[in-house]
């Protein structure tokens, strides 16, 4: 997977780091959010902002901009999330930037 990432993204390999990001994501997700009731695992993080890449259990991936509020967001539009049909679709979106 590392060959699929741009320089600003790094693969999250350490369990304690993954656990920290996943715990914050779980805290922030409000009822009605695009990721509510979905399970997934954080697989990568951008090093220049608070975006994480989440592999969803159904094969899709999501880029989520964590707010680090430490609490459930009141507005289900937050944390900002873009869902892609696959890792390849996400990678193609990066190529268009």
Beta strands, then each sheet from edge to edge (+ up, - down):
strand 1: 9-11
strand 2: 40-46
strand 3: 51-56
strand 4: 61-65
strand 5: 80-84
sheet 1: 1+ 2- 3+ 4- 5+
end
